[in-house]
């Protein structure tokens, strides 16, 4: 109910009353029982409510039956989330995705929208009324519209894929993922100075933004901020937003941002991992960030999480706590395992020497004739890049015991 309340406020409505019912199974006609529907109608009149919102997903018939008794609009969870997405979509891509999802949601409900058919249509061959004809016309319009939007979206996504591949070519990519309102955009702003929208609302970010994140010592990665996940996200939106989450699928490292000040953080973490599995982001390593530690005093959930996830990193995107350690952890993944080696290069190899100065930690130098031996901490990826440059590198040696220069 806390989450439903937050979703309702994000949609721009003010909750005035709540109702719960425990049943072994939902009512086929009205989801909740007859008595509860009448009680709901009384609540609506008492508070002069304009809309009723269900935490669950309802069938078109159930919505119609409840609306008849309550005489106000009834929304289920999926339609509420679709409404929020429609109001917050900023990019052309996200608008197309939302519109397709809305049409997918609307199509099976067209008959319920034409509830007056039973009064207009006669039945039998040659006696179909104008309402039945209009229903068929509406269905064709919806199908044509969906096909047109899907074609536009496909073209847009192909172009975006090419742009992403060109932008990220030769770069290590990191994706920020997490439950909605976990602080992903705040973290993104803090480490990149991007200045993107970061609100204390659900689904503040619907598109994907990518910026360079300078890690220091010449290291940099491409960092992407993605749309937030939510429990029981409508499958219509999972399908529509899979392309938006493509940055996460293809990232080489995923940073899962978790709001540890939320009492339901453990359930949210399960949701995030489930959605990542659903969209195919299963091959890359995941680094769990326990965010908003400035709002908690090591509550029970935080202690349990730290015990279950010993590699998780406590941070605060607002105060900067833990971000230095985060940079080190990301750098370790960037370098693919840091090792200490002695490299033997020609002094004339300015390109190779400059690369080492900028992309490795130089521990020492020794000059012998026209060559220089450099002891460095260097990552596997950087060593491979140095070899690929085709310079004067002689195969590296591990430093000899006692800090010598190897053989």
N, C-alpha and C positions, 0 to 999 in steps of 0.2 A: 504493500500500500504506500510505503514511503516513495518508491520509485514511480508508481502511478501518479502520486501527488506531484512529484517533480516534473513528470512528462506533461501533466495537465497545465502546470504553471508555465512551462516552456512554450506550450502551444498558445499561451496568452489568456487562459481561463483562470478563474478563481474558484477553487474547491470550497463548497459550502456545507456539504454533508457526505457521509460515507456509510456504506452498508455492506455487510458480510453475510454469506450463507454457506453452511456446510451441508452438502448433499452427497449421497453415494455416487450419483451420476446426474448430469445436467438434464433439465426438462427438454424434450424434443421441441416443444412449441415455443417456450419462452426462456430457455436456459435456466432461469431461477423459477421457483415454484409460483403457483397462482397467487397465493397469499402474499409472497414477497413482491410480486409485481404490483399488487394493490398498495402495499406499504410503500413501495418506491414512488408510486404516483402521488401518494399523500405527501411524501418528503418533497417532491418536485413543487407541489402547490404551496407547501409551507414556506419553502425558501425562495419561491419564485425563480426556480432554476430554469435555464434555457437549454441545457444539454445534459444527457446522462452518459457517462463514460464507463465502460466495462474493462476490467483488467484482462479478461479473457477474449478470445476470438469467437464471434457469434456468426451464425448462418444468416443469410438475407431474410429468411422467414422469421427467425427469432427476433431480429432487429425490428421487422415490420410489426410483429405482434406486440412487442413492448411499446413501440411508438404509438400504437392505437390506444393503449391504456393510459400512457403517461402524457401523450399529446405534446411531446418535445422530441428534438432530434436525439438519436441514440448512436453513439460511436463505440466500436470495439477497439482493442489495443492496436491492431494493425492499422486501422484507419487513422487513429490518433497519431501514430508514428509517421505515417505517410503525410499527414497534414503538417507536422513539424518539419519534415524534410522539404516539403513543397515551399514552406515559408522561409527556409534557410538556404536553399540551393542558390549558389552564386555563379558557378561556372556553367558554361553551355553544356558540358558533359553531365554534370550533376542534375541539371534541369531536365535533360532528356531522359536520364535514368529514372528520375522521380515520376515523370509523366508516363513512362512505360509501366512502371509499377502501379500507378493509379489506375491505368486502363486495365491492367491485369486484375486488379482488385474489383473494378467496376463491372467488367464483362459478365461474370456469373450472377451479378446482382441486378441485371437489367430488368428481368421479369418482375422482381419485387418492386422495382421503381415504377413499373407500369401496373400498379395494383388495381387500377380501374378497368383492366382488360375484361374481367369477369362480368362487368356491367355493360361493356360495349360489344365484345365479340359474341356472335351467336353460336357458332359451332356447326360442323358439318361441311361437306364439300360445297364450295361456292358461297359460303356464308361468313367467311372470315371478316371481322370488322376492321376498321381503320387502325385500331389500337394494335392488333396483331401484326398488321403490315408495318406500322411504325416501329414495333419491337424488332422485326427482322431488319428493317432499314438501319436502326441504331446499331444492331450487332455488326452489320457489314461495315458501317462507318468506323466502329471501334477497331475491327480487324484491320481495315485499310490504314487507319491512323497508326496502329501498333507496328505494322509492316514498314510504313514510311519512317517512323521514329527509329526503329531498329536499324534500318539502312543508314540513316544519318549517324546514329551512334557508332555503328561498325566502322564507317569511314573516319569518324573523329578519333576512335580508339586506335585505328591503324596508324593515323598520323601521330597520335600521342606516343604510341609504342616506338615509332622511329625516332621521335624527339628524345624520349627517355634513353634509348640505346645510345644515341649520339652524345647526349649530355653525360651519361655515366661511363662512357667508354674510357677505360684506363683508370677509373675511380673505384674505390671501395665504397659500397653503398650500405647505409644503415637506415632501418625503418623504425619509426616510433609507433607503437600500437598500444591499445588498451581500452578499457571500458570508457564509455562516454563520461566526460567531466572528471577524468582522473588526473588532469593536469598536463596532458600531452603538449598542447599548444604553448602553455607557459614554459615548459622545459625547452621546447623548440625555440621560443623567443630568447630565453636566457642564454643558450649556448651559441646561437647564430645571430642575435640582434636583428631578427627578421621583422619584428613588429607586426606579426599576424594577429588576427582577432583571438583573444583569449577571454571568454566570458565564463561566469559561474552558472552556466546553463548547459543542459544536455544538448548534444549535437551542435556545438558552436562551430565545429569544423565539419564540412561535408565533402570538400575536395581534398586533393593531395598537393601539398606545397613542398618544394625541395630547395634546399640551400646548402652552400658549402659550410662545413663545420671545421674550423681550424683547431687542431689538437696541440699545436706547438711543436717545436723541434722540426719544422718543415713538414709535418704530417697534416693531412686534411682528408675528410671523407665527405660524401654527399649524404645529407640527412633529410629524410622525408617525414612529414607530419601527415597522418592519415585520419580518416573518419573514425569516430568512436564506435565501439561495439556495444550491444545492449542485449540483455537476456531476452530470449524468444524473439529475436529479430525476425520480422516477417520474411518468409522465404522469397517473396517477390523482391524484397530489397537485397537479400543476400545475392540473388542472381544478378540484379541490376547493378549492384555496387561492386561486383567482383572485379570489374576492370578498374574501378577507382582504387581498389586494394591491390592492384597489380604491383605497385611499388613495393608493398610489403612482401608479396609472393617472391619477387625477384631480388629482394635485399639480401646482402650477404651476412647481415647480423640484424636481429630484431631486439629492440628495447621495449619490454612490456612495462608500461607505467601503471602502477596500482595505487589507488588511494587508500592508504592504510588507516585513515581516519574514518572511513566508512565502515559501519558495523557489518556490512554484507560483503566485505572485500574478498573473502575466500570464495564465495559463490561467484563473484565477478571474475576472479582469476580463472575459475573453471570455464566460464562463458568465453573468455578471451581465447583460451587454449582450444576450446571446441570450435570457435569460428575460424581460427587460424588453420586448424586441421581441415575444416570444410572447404576453405578456399585454396588448399594445396600448399600452404606455407609450412612445410614439414621438414625440409632438408637443412635449413640454416640454424645456427645456434640461437638460443633465446636467453637474453639477460634480463632478469626480473629486477625492476627498480621499485622499492617501497617508498612511494612519494608521500608528501605532506606529513613527514615526521615532526614538523614544527607544530602540528595540531594535536599530537597525541603524546602521552607520557607512558610509552611502552605498555599499551593495553594488551589484553589477553590475545587478541587476534594477531597483533604484531609479533608477540613472543612466539606464538605457535608457528606463524609463517617463517620466522627466522630459524626456528628449529627444523621445520620441514624443508626449507629452502636455504641451506647454509651459504650458497653462493649469491643469494639475493643481496642487493646493495641498498641500504637506507639512504634516501636523499630528500632534499627539499628544493623543488624548482624555484621557490620564492626566495628563500634565504641563501641558497647556494650550497647548503650542507651536502657533502658527499660528492659534489660534482668534479672535484679534482681526482678523486678515486675513479669516478666514472670515465674520465678522460683516459686514465691509465689502462682501465679494463678494455676500452674500445681500441686503444693503441695496440694492446696485446693481440686482439683479434685481427686488426689491420695487418700486423706484421706476421701473423700466422705462426707464432712461436718464436720468441726472441732467443738468439744464441750469441755467445761471445766468440769471435773468430779473428784471426789475423789475415789480412788481405794484402797481397803483394801487387802493386800497380806501378806503371811507369810514371815518373814525375811529369812527363809531357801529356799524360792523359788527364787534361783539365776537366773534361766532362765527367769522367768517373770519380775523380777526387771531389768535385763539386757536389756530385750526387751523394757521396758518403757524408760530406759535411752537413748536407741539408736533410738527409733521410735516415741517418744512423747516428748512434751516440758514439763519438770517437773517444776512446779511452787512452790512446797513446800512439806515437809515431816514431819511426826510426828510418833514417835515410842511408841507403847503401848504393853508391854510384848513381846511376840514373833512375833508381827505383826507390819507392817508399813503401815501408811496411806499416799498415795501420791496424791497430787492435780496436775492434768496434763491437758494440751490441747492435745486431742487425736482425731483422725479421726474415723469414723464409721468402715472403713475396718480394721484399726489397732485394734480396740476394739474387732471386731469379731475374728481376728487372735489370740488375747490374750486369748479369751475364748476357742478357738479351741485347744490351747496348753495344756489345761487340768491341769493347775497349781492350785494355792491356792486362785485364785481371788474370793472375795466376791462381789456380784452384786454392781456396782458403784452407788454412790449417787452424786447428784448435790451439789456443795459447799453451805454451809449455808450462809445466808446473813451476811455481815460484814467479809467475808473471813474465816468463821469457817470451821470445818472439816466434817460437815454433821452428820448424825445420825449413 
